[in-house]
Each structure stands twice: as structure tokens, then as C-alpha cells.
Amino acid sequence: MNCLEYTTVNNNTSVFIPVVNISHLIEHNDPNEQEGGTCWIQFLSGKSVHVTTSYEEVSSDMDNFYKSHF
């Protein structure tokens, strides 16, 4: 799998993200948001997307991708 699918926080829309375009992740914990926290995905382009998936889950998805491809 070269892409990961998540749901955005702002408009609850599915996004399909090519893993190789991801620069880094930022954990976002807000007590007013869903349990488990959310995550900002930063891209090499400088853009970002806020997803409903936890930092731990997104980082695990990326780790699995890199272990299987490199």
C-alpha cells in the first residue's frame, strides 16, 4: 500500500494520502476533541491536513509502510 486513507477533522471528508509525500506528523491532544487525540500530517510541500486518527495509529501506519518498502 503506497497510500493511506484517513478522515479530516474539519469537514469529515476522506483523504487518500501518498506516504512518500509526508514530511512529518504532529500529535494533537485536545480534551475537547475525540478520545485518543488527532494528528496533523505535514507534507513535503509545506501543506498539512488534520485527521481524526490518533498520532500513534498514523505513525504505526507509516512505520509499517517503510518497513515493508525499504
N, C-alpha and C positions, 0 to 999 in steps of 0.2 A: 504494500500500500504506500503510494507516494503522497497521498493527500489525507488530511484529517478533517472530519466534519464535526462542527460544534454549533451552538445556538448563541446568537448575540444577546447581550443584556438589554440594550436599548429598545429593540423592536421585535425580539423573539423570533428572529429570522435565521434559518440555517445558513451556515457559511462552509465552504469547501476550501481548505487551505493547503497549498503545496508546502510540504515540510521544508524543502530546501530554501524557501523564501523567508523562513522565520529567523530573526536575529536573536531574540531572547524573550523570556517570559517574566512577568511581574505578578507576584501574588497580591490579591486584593481581598482583604478581610474587612468587612463592614458588618457590625452587629445587626444592622437593619436589613441586610440582604439575606439571601437564602443560606441555609446551613451548609457548611463545608467551604464557603467562600467562592469567589470567582477569580478569573485570571485575565490579565491583559496580555495579548500576543503582539509582540513588536516585530515588524518586518524589516528586511534589509533596506527597503525604500524609505524608511522613517515613519511610515504609517503604522497604525495599530488598530486592534479590534478587541473589545471587551466581551468575553464569552462567559456563559453561565457555568462552565465546567471548572472544577477546582484546579488550582495550581498543581497539586500532586498528580491528578489524573492527566493533565496536559503534559507535564514533564515526563510522566511514565510512558505516554504515547510516543513522545519524541525519542526517549531512550530506547524503546523497543524498535522504532524505525531505524535509528542509527546502528544499533546492534545487528540488525538483520541486513543492512545495506553496506556497511563499511567494515 
